[in-house]
Amino acid sequence: MLPAAKSSSEVIGETSLFGGCVPIAGLVGDQQASLFGQQCFKRGSVKNTYGTGCFLLMNTGAEIPRSQSGLLATIAWGRNGNTVYALEGSIFIAGAAVQWLRDELRLIRNAAETQQMAEAVADTGGVYFVPAFVGLGAPHWDAYARGTIVGITRGTNGNHLVRAALEAIAYQTRAVVDAMTRDSGIRPEVLRVDGGAARNDFLCQFQADILGIPVERPATTESTALGAAYLAGLATGFWKDEQELSGQLKIGRRFEPTMGESRREALYAGWQRAVERAKGWAR
């Protein structure tokens, strides 16, 4: 009863929906399309999409990954008879935490304000915000975790809370990247980012700092649509191969880590302590 399985890049039919005969030639999931759109063709390359939640994928090449760290194995794409696999980690709450600050606490009027507010203070003043509103996703998978804010003092203000919310997105991303490194044995050289929250310069810089690797943000952050177009274009001969595609990628900005290792690890240790407070709360 199911259709035959096809590759991600081949002509399987055509449509006249848009006028004329348009071939249907790109078949891929949204996060896999983003991985391809970010041109993560090399084994060990990683991308992260920052939306309501976060979705990280690492290219593991021809090897089917067997995660011991709470990640998922997935097919990234299939093309010309070859299958590329990936590790995937899902973070439930990312940009949704910023929406909560806006809609429920009314600390901000729009998401764009968060960058200026976060940069208005030198740090969070020791505050950590674990946005486990619906539990914790990868690599914890704790359905009973709940949102937690720790480290509040009399001097804590709205800027500190906003900064802590943005930092939480980066901390959660590091947890997944560390899990991917353990499972694959590959330390990523760079993280490519897309999605709405990736437009926040503070978040991207802190992400680079807490990972200790550069973060690259493409000129266009619509990587999912781009990846599907690439796969269709390869199938129809618009592009010859992945090497030809390499000239298409335009990096809008590259964020280099500037934080020292001791500071980085001290901050992340504090985050891990905060996560332990959040775990199992609703059990």
MARTOR-39892 format. One record per residue: residue in one letter; z, y, x of N, C-alpha, C in turn. Coordinates in steps of 0.02 Angstrom, whole numbers, plus 50000, padded with zeros to 5 digits. Last residue first. Example, Ala and Ser with C-alpha at 12.3 -4.5 7.8 and 13.67 -1.06 7.14 Angstrom:
<pts>
S503544988850642503574994750684503945000250645
A503904971650660503904977550615503904983550660
</pts>
This chain:
<pts>
R519235072950383519335065850373519945064450329
A518945085650419518945084150347519065076750332
W519005085650561519455089850521519505087750448
G518265079250660518685075250616519125079150569
K518205092950774518025086150756518535082950708
A518705105050818518325104950756518205097850730
R519315102650939519735105150884519375104450817
E518195099151014518695093951000519165096150944
V517595111651025517265106450985517765100950968
A518485117951114518425120351045518105115151000
R518225110751231518905110651201518875112751128
Q516905114551251517065107451238517755106651208
W517085128151280516715126051221516875118851202
G517755127251402518095130251345517755128251280
A516725121851478517335117951468517735120651409
Y515865132651480515665126651443516265122051431
L516575141651560516415143451491516245137151450
A516605134351679517225136251647517105137951574
E515255133351712515625127251695516285128751661
R514945146951736514575142951687514985136951664
R515795150151842515865153651778515535149551722
S515265141751940515965141051920516095144351853
E513915146251952514075139451928514785138851903
G513515162651890513735158051942513955151451912
M512075168251801512785166651801512955161651857
T510745169551788511075174251834511815172651841
P509205161451756509935161351755510235165951807
E507835170751688508115167151744508885167051740
F506665170151566507355172051577507645167651632
R505095176551536505455171251570506155173751587
R503995180051402504535182151446504885176051474
G502775174751358502945181651343503485184351388
I501545165051426502275165951424502425173251413
K500245157151352500445163751378501195164451370
L499105144251364499815145951356499975152551390
Q497795141751397497925144851333498645147451326
G497645134451510497485141551515497635145351451
S497895121551467498405124951507498275132451514
L496815115751407497285119351365497775123551405
E496235108751510495895114851486496355118951442
Q497145098251517497085102851573496745109351553
E496895091151401497515094951406497495099851464
D495125093651364495715089651380496315094151386
K494155101551295493985095251327494585090751336
W494105109051133494365108851201494235101951229
F493255104951033493315112051046493615113251115
G493195091650997492825093751056492845101151069
T493975086950898493305089250878492895091750937
A495165083950962494805078650926494095080550910
L495575096251010495405091051058494985085551024
G495845102750889495315105250932495095100250984
A496945095450843496325095350805495735097650848
L497855098850943497685091850932497035091250893
Y497925112950926497715110050989497465102850979
A498445113750796497775116350810497495113450875
A499715108750817499265105250771498545107350783
G500195118750905500135111750927499665107750883
L500205129950822499785129850881499665122750905
A501175126950728500485127750706500005127350765
T502255126750822502095120950780501375121350757
S502395139250883502145133650923501955127550881
E502495153650864502275148950812501975142750844
T502755163150956503285158250945503105153350889
T501755169251083501775167551012502295162051003
A502185169951214501995176151181501965175151105
P503625159151241502915160651239502775167151202
R504945159451350504775160851280504035162851278
E505895149351453505255152551444505095153251369
V507285149451556507065148651486506415152551479
P507855140951704507495146251669507325144351597
I509545134251711508825133551722508465139251684
G510845134351672510715134751743509985133551760
L511345134451544510995128451567510905128451643
I511905146851535512345141151522512025134551540
D510805155251566511415155451606511825149051597
A509885152551465509705151251535510335150851579
Q510655157151357510435150151360510255148151432
F510765170451385511375166351389511195158951392
Q509415173851365509725174751430510355170551437
C509245170551228508835167351279509145167951349
L510195179251169510255172051161509865168451216
F509665191851203510335189851226510405182351224
D508425191951138508445191851211509135189751237
N507825183351005508425186851026508495186351102
R506815174950971506625181950984507215186051008
A507355163150935507145163751005506905170851021
A507515163150800508085165350840507905166250913
G506235157750757506445164650743506995167150788
G505335148150883505725149050823506005156050817
D505545142051053505165145251000505615145650938
V505565138651230505895140051167505415143251117
R505775127651366505325131951328505585132551257
L506695126451510506715125351438506245130151405
V506445117951666506385124051626506445121951552
E506735105951722506645111651768506625118151730
P507915093351673507355097951657507335103851706
R508225078951758508515085551747507945090351733
I508185062551704507775068251725508145074651709
G508755051751648508815052251720508425058051749
S508795050051512508145049551545508195049351621
D510145051151476509735045651450509095044651490
R510605062651542510935056251553510475050451533
T509725072251488509725071051560510045064351576
M510105071951355509425069951373509385068351448
A511385077151366511295070351342510605067751361
D511085090151409511465085751453511395078551432
V510415094651294510045094151357510415089551406
V511505094551204510935090051193510535089251257
A512335104151260512595097451247512035092451238
R511515115451258511685112351322511935105251312
T511505118151121510885116151154511035112851220
Q512795122351103512575116251069511935113551101
Y512755134251178513195128651198512975122051167
A511855141851104511685139951172512115134051196
I512565143550986511895140550983511705137951052
A513685150251032513765143551005513095139851002
E513225162951062513385158451117513435151251093
L513135167950932512535166950971512655162151030
A514515167950899514035164250857513385162950895
A515045176550994515245169550994514775165250953
R514475188650952514285185751017514465178351020
V515145190050831514415189450831514185186350897
L516465191150876516275185550832515515184550832
H516395202950953516595196650984516375190650942
N516075212150854515605210950909515755204350944
G517225212350774516605209550749516105207950803
N518605208350887518265212350837517605209050817
T520215205050953519565202350932519255206750879
G521485208950985520935213051009520245210650988
R522325199450940522345205850905521765210250925
T521265184750956521845188750973521825195250932
I520595168350945520645175050916521305178450937
G520365155350984520445160451036520505167451010
V519135148450870519765148150909519765153750960
I518465143150724518475148850769519145148850804
T517485130550651518105132250685518005138450728
G516845119750526516805125950563517475128250589
R517165102150550517095108150509517105114350553
A516765084550549516905090850585516805096750538
Y516315073550484516955076250462517155082550501
A515205068650542515115071550476515755074950451
D514665069150697515315069050663515245072650596
W513725068150808513655064650743514325063650709
H513535072550943514195070550917514155066150855
P512475078551005512555071351015513195068550985
A511805080150838511765077250906512145081650956
G512925088050725512365083650737512395080850807
L514415089850632514075090850696513515085750703
G514655097550468514765092450520514385094250583
V514245109150412514055102850378514155097050426
F514775118750496514835119650424514685113250385
A515195121050632515105114350604515185114650528
P515095131350738514835132050669514675125250637
V516355136850830515995130450821515745130350749
F516645149550934516475148350864516065141950861
Y517885156251038517355151251029517275149950955
V518485169951132518355167051066517785162051070
G518695176951248519005170351242518895166951175
G517915188151235518645188951237519005182451228
T516585186151248516875185151181517625186251179
D516075200051351516105192951336516415192151267
A515825213551345515685210051408515675202551399
V514945220351204515555217851236515375213751297
A513685223251164514165228751164514835226751194
E512895212351152512875215751217513365221551221
A513115209151019513335204551071513365207851139
M512515220150957513225219050949513495214451004
Q511165218450993511515224451014512275223451009
Q510935205850930510835206751002511225212851027
T511155207550793511605203350832511535204450907
E510195214350723510775218150747511205214150795
A509285205050676509105208950735509695212850764
A509795200050558509885196150618509735200150681
N510655212950464510085208750477510185205350545
R511925217650447511455218650392510835214350401
I513505209550483512855212350503512425213350441
L514615205450418514715208850482514075212150507
R514765198250300514465204850298514625208950361
L515185185350279515665190050310515425197250308
E514015180950205514705179550183515215184350213
D512825185850262512885185050189513605184150165
R513005187150404512695192350364512875191850290
L513615175650448513905182050467513645187650423
W512675166650396513355166650370513715173250387
Q511585169150479511525170450407512215170850374
V512125164050596511985171250592511905173350519
A512135150750561512775153950577512695161550573
A510795147750551511195147950489511875151050500
G510335146450679510225152850646510615153350581
A511195133150677511035137850731510955144750700
I511715117450634511815124550619511675128750682
F511295104650683511265106350612511275113950599
I510195099050801510805103150793510785105950722
S509505084150861509525089050807510205092450804
G508465077950987509145079550967509155085150916
E507405065351048507505070951003508245071750986
L506265059851170506955059951147507035066151103
A504625052551151505085058151163505785056451141
Y503005046351207503635045951171504085051851189
V501285044351183501805047951220502435048051177
T500005032551192500565035151153501075038351200
N498235031551194498865032051231499405035251187
G497045032651126497335025951136497985025851174
N496855046451113496405042451156496695035651173
R498535049251073497875052151083497475047751131
G500035052850987499575047651012498885050751017
W501635060251017500955060450992500565054451020
A503005055851012502825062951018502125063950990
I504015045050924503345045850953503195053350954
T505755044550971505215046250925504545045950962
A507475041250970506835039851001506285041350949
L508875052350968508395048250933507765047150975
L510545051651039509905054851026509425049850993
G511765046551083511715049251015511075052951001
S511675041051209512045047351201511955050451133
Q510855031351244511555029351242511995035451226
S509195028551191509745033151203510425029751198
R507845023551257508395020151223509035024051237
P506145028851244506835030151266507345026251224
I504745021251301505135022151239505865023051258
E503625028851413504245025051405504585026551339
A502615037251435502435030851404503055026551391
G503575052251416502975048851438502845042351400
T504575059451362504775053851406504175049651426
N504915075851324504365071151337504615065751384
M506185080451216505995079451286505445074251290
L506645092351095506265086451111506115086451186
L507785099450981507585098651050507205092151058
F508055110450859507745103950869507475103650940
C509315118450762508925117950823508655110950830
G509275127150602509585122750651509165122950714
T508505138150572509145137150537509585132450577
G507905138150737507825140450669508495140350634
Y507235135850884507835139150857507685141750787
T506695122250972506515126650917507155129350885
N506415118451139506925119151087506675124151035
K505725106451254505675112551212506235112451161
V505435099651416505855100351356505705106851320
S504825086751524504785093551498505115093951430
G504805073351555505415077251572505395084351549
R503095072451589503715068651575504315072651599
K502085085751528502375082151585503015078551564
F501755093151419501365087251432501665082851486
C502135104251331502615099951367502285093151380
Q501505114751263501185111451320501685107751364
Q501935119251146502265122151205501995119151270
G501225110651065501035117651067501345121351125
F501955098951082501275099351107501045106551113
L503145102951020503165100451089502465100851121
S502655105950892502945111350934502965109251007
A502315093250850501785098250857502035104050901
Q503585087750842503115085050891502545089950903
Q504045095250735504355096150801503925093250856
D503135091150630503225098150649503525098950719
G501975077550666502585080350637502715087350664
V500195076750645500785076850688501375079850651
L498545076550660499065073450618499695072750660
G497005084050654497655084450686498195081850640
A495845083550577495845080250642496505080550680
I494715085650458495445084650463495555080450526
P493365097350460493655090850479494415091050480
V492645105250326493125106350379493435099650398
C491225110850257491545104550276491995105750336
G491415124850142491075120950193491445114550208
G493025129950100492315131850101491955128350157
F494245124450102494195131150130493475133650132
L494025111850046494515116350015494435123550039
S493315101650087492925107550070493375112850039
T493745090950224493905094250161493445100250150
E493695074550299493525081650296493695084350227
G494385062650415494055064550353493875071850356
I494905060550537495015055250488494685056750421
V494705063050704494435065050640494525059350590
E496225063950800495575060750785495355063150716
S497675064050853497105068250870496455064250861
S498665055050830498815062050813498205066550820
S497965040050755498245043950810498365051050787
K498525030850609498015034150650498365037950707
A498805016950507499085021650556498525024350599
A498185016150339498165013850409498445019150455
P499345018750202498715019950238498755017250309
L500155005750106500185011550150499515012550185
M500004994050041500005000050000500005006350043
</pts>
